[in-house]
Amino acid sequence: MTLFFSCVDTYDVRISGSKKYLIVEGTITNVSDERQRVKIFETDDQSEYVSTQFSKTIFSPDSEALPIQGAEVKILENGSTSWNLTETEPGIYDMPQTFFANVGHTYQLQIKMPDGRNYESSVEEMLPVADIENFEVRLNLEGIQTPRLYNIRIPTQDFYLDFKDPAGEQNFYSWSWTDYEIQKICHTCKQGRYYTEDGTASSEGDCVIDSNLHPNTLYDYECSGFCWEIFPGEDIQIFSDVFTDGQLQTKKPIAQVPALQKNTSLVVIQQKSLTPGAFRYLKLIEDQSVNSGSLADTPPAPIKSNVLNINKPEELVLGYFTASGVKELRHMLSRADVPGVLPDHLFAALNNRDPILEPESEVRTFIPLAVCRASENRTPIAPRNWQFGQ
């Protein structure tokens, strides 16, 4: 799904590794309903990865990085209050739900590995960030090109922001965005049928193989309730006010949201503060991404993290841990003026085919609806500020 999002400036630097590297990634924010989490992975000794995999999100192909399980992970707030993180998925450690981050507070990550190695990050202060003062959405019929849809171009709706940089202080910014789209199809079975709670499937439903079906038979199952597909923008955007201190920034391009279906979606844009260290880290990734490929270019190389092995500080660790103050824009995005897109078309857009619903038959006359399983890319819970009926 990430192939759809080649927005504004995507930093795509492919790097080969010749040894194992620990990868630590996490950003503490002041968004109350956002999962505060740290991800800890390790590359294999022949890994090849894209730099952006370890700067915005470090979910990488399973063959290229393995989760570190069973670590003791904590975050120290203001040098005194300690918060223990819980491993909720392999390699993913979440802060307690009672945790709430605050602008002006400092945060430091501490990790004790299962083999006894100890790591800690630099102390990162959560800095304030300017308000989003205005925004504009423009229809872009040229849009973006995606190889997944027969290499055709998809129209996009492009977001532009205005904000006033505070005068007399050094500020660093980054932006990210997420698109929440209604999904009508929640499960697909190959050479099988979808069942729930019949002794042969989990309570959330699963496919049960039917040897009487052709091996290439596909059946798709509609969702039993509301379901949202989550599309994070994969681009990294950073900005320093070194030459524009105190000025009003207008019409800054932030996101190109593909119009995959006619349905209204919710677009969430986050304007974030960066610490000087986090800005330098992302700027190094940006600089590597714009190499021209000439002999004068420096070959791409892993960029050192702010997370250090306490007993072996020369060890190269990848990724970055930081804290960011966030201001959000949440906008219900209408596709009424986008030509050529169809309602309830998300499944077809992602799979290059229309859904194939299981027909009623002698095998069973009642076709079940499928559960919307919560994951990184899907949720059955309405995102905050979703407006039904639009």
C-alpha positions, 0 to 999 in steps of 0.5 A: 500500500505504501507504493501509492504515497510518493508525496512532495519529497521522499527520501529513498536511500538504499544502504547495504549492511555488512554486519548486524545493526541495532535499530531503535526508533521512537517519538514521544508526542503530546497527542493524547490518543496517539500510541506512544511506542518504541520499536527495537529491531536488528538487521541481519548481517547481509541486510539491505534497507531504505533509509526512510524505513528507519527514520519515520517508521522502521517496519521493514521486510521481515527478511531484513530486520528481526524484532528484539523481544524480551527487552526491558524498556523504560523512558525517564521523564525530567530525569526522575519519573520512570515509565516502563514500556510493555511489549505489545508486539514483537519488537514494539514497546508501548508506553502506559495508557495513563502516560501524557507527554508535556511540552517543556519536559525532557525524555530519555530512553533506556534499554536493557537487552535480553543478553545484558547489553544496556543502551540509552538515548540522549536527553530530548526536550519536547519543544513547542511548535507553531499553530497551523493558521490556515490550509488549502486543498487543491485538486491535482489531476496529474497526481501521482503515478503508481506501478500497482495500478497498471502504471496509471496516474491517480489524481490527488488532493494536495494540502498546503499549510500556513503557519507563523514562525515565532520570532527570536528563537531557533525552530525546527519543524517536520510534517507527517500525514495519515489518511483514513479510508472506509474499507468495505472488504475485511477478509479474503480467502484463497481455496477456502471459506471464511468462518467465525466461531464454529470450532475451526476458526478463531473468534475473529474469523478465519479461512478454512481450506476447502479441497473441493475448491480450485486452488486459485479460487478467491472469495472476499468477505464484506466487513461486519461493521465500520472499518478504516484502512490507515495510510501513512504518508511515507515522505519526510519533510523538515524545515529550519527557520534559520533564514526565515525567523519570525516570518509567516510561511504560506502555501507550504506543500505538505501532502498529496493524498491519492483519490482511491475512491469517491468516499470521504476520508479523514486526513490528519496532518501533524506539524511537529517540533524537532530538537536540533539533534533530530533535525540534523539526523533527518537532514543527513538522510535528506542529503544522502537522498539527493546525491546525483550518483556522480563519482564525487558523491559520498556513498550512502552509509548508515547514519549514527543514532542518538542511542548509545551502547553504554559500555561500548559507545563506539557501536553504531546504532541506527534510528533515532529517539526524540520528543516532538510537540505536535499541532494537528489538522484533522480534515474530512476530505470530500471527493465530490469534485474528483473526476473518474473515481468510484464509491467503495472502490478502495479494495479494487484500487489496492488489489487491481480487481473487484471483490469476488463475494462468495455466492450462496450454495448448497455448502451454506446458504448464509455467508458471514460478514468478516471482522475488521481486525485492528492492526497497524494499517486497519482499525474498527474504531472511528478515528477522532473527528470522523464525521459520519454522514459526510 
